[in-house]
Amino acid sequence: MKPLLLTVCAILLASAAAAQEGIATSPASDGTEALNIYVPLGFDHILPQGLDHILFILGLLFFRARLAPLGRQIAAFTIAHSLALWLSVLGLWSVPVQIAGPVIAVSIVYVGLDNVLSAGNRSEGLGTPRLLMIFGFGLAHGLGLAAALMAIGLPPGDEIAALTGFNIGVEFGQLAVLALAFGLVWYALKVDRGEGDVTKAQFLYVLLVIGFAALGPLLDGPMFRDAMGAPAPMIFWPLAGLAALCAISATLVDQLGAYRRFTARPASAVIALIGAWWFIERTFL
């Protein structure tokens, strides 16, 4: 991983230096204003608007909810999408969105389906082929990020600062998704390891199911949709569904691998189905 990191850093530095020659000249600035604007834009592009990015990240979480394999997957994905983002925005690599969009959908199908087929069956854990696939698909996600950023536009003279800020915002959004998702499944994992109380887990997740289900219609409206970019039920009802799966896995904890069987696999199957629909929609419709 270290040689890969060094190579990526060298490419990015060389790309930025080369791009300076082709960037329109404007009055110099320290880039602070661009950072202040584009960090939130990058965050907002992921949470709540980046559903394809969110589903891919969740697919990585549901493969193995352990720090080491999750960290390696996130590292490969982050390096890849950041590399593609910079190269594309700086004009050093170009792929039509008609290609990148369907590939992103395929990436979501891949992580979901691989989780369904391997969760609970693979004793050796995370392998190199999956990491390479994640890296390759991360490049496609980076091209999608670049298209979104170019649609927003870059401030003349502060292109590098704006690009850096957007990239940072994307990573913060990614971390927020991981934190929220892991926080939701944390106690179910604890019960699965024999460290949590089943009754407490059932009570907690039933409350979460009721709360999330109720928040959908209660918060829905024009103001919410304008702020979040989606109807409230589209955001809260999937959370209710995930909480319900956690309640089931906690209840059936006496069965081997209950969390994988009743939470990780079903959630991953849903992720794969959504990705499959997006592929059809982006390719044929």
Secondary structure, 3 states (H helix, E strand, C coil): CHHHHHHHHHHHHHHHHHHHHHCCCCCCCCCHHHHHHHHHHHHHHHCCCCHHHHHHHHHHHHHCCCHHHHHHHHHHHHHHHHHHHHHHHCCCCCCCHHHHHHHHHHHHHHHHHHHHHHCCCCCCCCCHHHHHHHHHHHHHHHHHHHHHHHHHCCCCCCHHHHHHHHHHHHHHHHHHHHHHHHHHHHHHHHHHCCCCCHHHHHHHHHHHHHHHHHHHHHHCCHHHHHHHCCCHHHHHHHHHHHHHHHHHHHHCCCCCCHHHHHHHHHHHHHHHHHHHHHHHHHHHC
